[in-house]
Amino acid sequence: MAGGNERSMKALKEVWRRAENSLCADCGKPDPDWASSTLGVFICLSCSGIHRNIPSISKVKSLKMDHWDDAQVQFLAKHGNAVTKATYEAHIPIYYYQPTYNDCQVLREQWIRAKYERKEFTKPGKQLPYSDGVKEGILWKRGRDNGQFLPRKFFLSEREGCLKYFTKQDAKEPKINVKIDVINATFQPVKIGNPNGLQITYLKDNKTRNIFVYHESGKEVVDWFNAIRSVQFHYLKVAFPIASDNEIKNRLTRNFLKEGYMEKTGPKQREAFKKRWFTLDHRRLMYFKDPLDAFAKGEVFVGSRENGYSVQKGLPSGTQGNFSWHYGLTIVTPDREYLFTCETETDQLDWIAAFTSVINQAMTPQEYAIEAYFKFKS
């Protein structure tokens, strides 16, 4: 009996060590130490918890702590991540967002359920709830002034190239009508205080406007997210006919590079530092009095190093403004310096790393136009 167990464990480790099984099949996290004995995939602890919630589809076991019999090991050897992905991920639309281990629970759960439970990607040309160019339904939207979440009718149209919402079900005119190419959507469960919280951001007169929504159903809110990406993708295919699918995919919705509190002072650098919520959306650094504000109190353009932008650790000597946080950083632009302080050294280093990643990238022609707008405005 002991020999059989040793043989099974040795065979299990050999399958486990295959290169294809070195990353979680669902989120890409390195060194997965769980597996599904019914699907044949190697997964991380976090994704195993999601699998456990769909027991009719997936039975999960620890590769380190649980016993695996010969038949189960042979099943894993026959399948594994590569074979299983070839079946369940055979026909993923190019615009569909495939989450990583850094993404929130609702995105990862609906990705796993879409693959294994609903089998959305196993057959070519399958009609999906986010793929027909039109979506209409109710989302709970946060009021700009009172902060209450109220049901609002949203309408997304590929033909019209826009997203609208209406304050009443029978309203003839929308409250907003936003062109699809200026929209971004990113999940914000912590900030919004709801596991299905979605932040929709768009540009209005070159200013950023935030809308915060959620839906009780995780599937519905993720369908909305991918519907926005689908409409954007087809709109950009027409607008940029020579661009490759991957180039267009990279221009769809994006996560913010970093968010969090810092203190800032004014342009004279003698004013008291004030605590603000900052969002770095690629080259736009926006700051808000409250994380759920609809409009930013101000924005800073972060250009490239070759155009005179840099980030420096600490504050200039002789800085006079009063500040309660002591981990400073300075954004240097061709026109002025922006001074910030962080609560901890970790925050300081994380912000510096985020700014550095942006500054080290060459600017596109579109970004030169945005920079020109910021200079004109100032």
TANOR-V91870 format. One record per backbone hydrogen bond with DSSP energy under -0.5 kcal/mol. CO is the residue of the C=O (numbers start at 1). NH is the residue of the N-H. Records with the same first field share a line. If there is no record, write none. Layout:
CO->NH + NH
This chain:
1->5
2->6
3->7
4->8
5->9
6->10
7->11
8->12
9->13
10->14
11->15
12->16
13->17
15->18
18->21
19->22
22->31
24->28
27->101
29->24
33->63 + 64
34->43
35->37 + 61
36->40
40->80
41->36
42->25
43->34
44->48
45->49
46->50
47->51
48->52
49->53
50->53
51->54
54->57 + 58
58->60
59->37 + 38
61->35
62->66
69->73
70->74
71->75
72->76
73->77
74->78
75->79
79->83
80->84
81->85
82->86
83->87
84->87 + 88
85->89
87->90
89->92
93->96
96->98
97->99
100->103
104->108
105->109
106->110
107->111
108->112
109->113
110->114
111->115
112->116 + 117
113->117 + 118
114->120
119->122
121->91
123->126
126->128
128->131
133->158
135->156
137->154
139->141 + 152
140->214
141->150
143->147
148->143 + 150
150->141
152->139 + 154
153->166
154->137
155->164
156->135
157->161 + 162
161->180
162->157
163->178
164->155
165->175 + 176
166->153
168->171
176->165
178->163
179->182
180->183
182->203
184->201
186->199
188->192
189->193 + 194
194->197
197->188
198->200 + 213
199->186 + 201
200->211
201->184
202->209
204->207
207->204
208->296
209->202
211->200 + 213
212->142
213->198
214->140
216->218
217->221
218->222
219->223
220->224
221->225
222->226
223->227
224->228
225->229
226->230
227->231
228->232
229->233
230->234
231->235
232->236
233->237
234->238
235->239
236->240
238->241
240->243
244->248
245->249
246->250
248->251
249->252
258->280
260->278
262->276
263->341
264->274
266->269
269->320 + 321
274->264
276->262 + 278
277->288
278->260
279->281 + 286
280->257 + 258 + 282
281->284
283->285 + 302
284->281 + 286
285->300
286->279
287->297 + 298
288->277
290->293
294->210
298->287
300->285
301->303
304->307 + 309
305->308
310->332
312->330
316->319
322->273
326->328
327->342
328->314
329->340
330->312 + 332
331->333 + 338
332->310
336->333
338->331
339->265
340->329
341->263
342->327
344->348
345->349
346->350
347->351
348->352
349->353
350->354
351->355
352->356
353->357
354->358
355->359
356->360
358->361
359->305
364->368
365->369
366->370
367->371
368->372
369->373
370->374
371->375
372->376
373->377
374->378
